[in-house]
């Protein structure tokens, strides 16, 4: 179970890490982070699996939305779409091809431009504990995880890979550039067919 949880954490971190790139805020491709951390293979995703999140950037008064969904399954893997909308910062469309056998990101495209897939091997788990959390989508039993990357940036996430599809993320708190803290909370989800 600990290995599976570790993998989900990586997937969640990718979504958080993609926020900082050049002068733009980029959504964190957390799906890949959780997959890598948990060493997930043979992903059991379904086309139509969907996660909707509320995003808050504090202390700035910015609030936005993010939607992650499995668009299609092909011989190569799953096409995972992540759409982010933040006032002032604009919209962002991320498309990732995820190998369904290994969980690795094979291709990453942000706003139509191919990107180098970020290295998630530098993320380590600092703390992992059982928790209960309430987010707009409801109250859930969860695993609270604190992670740290090679630059000593820490992040927190609450996940439940059993109840929530894709990466199981319920809530994530990441600090990209101090003092800006990005909080994402699950507002709704649905399972595909």
Helices and strands as residue ranges (DSSP letters): H 2-17, E 20-21, E 24-25, H 30-38, E 50-58, E 62-73, E 78-86, E 90-98, E 105-110, E 113-115, E 124-135, E 138-148, E 154-159, E 169-177, E 180-190
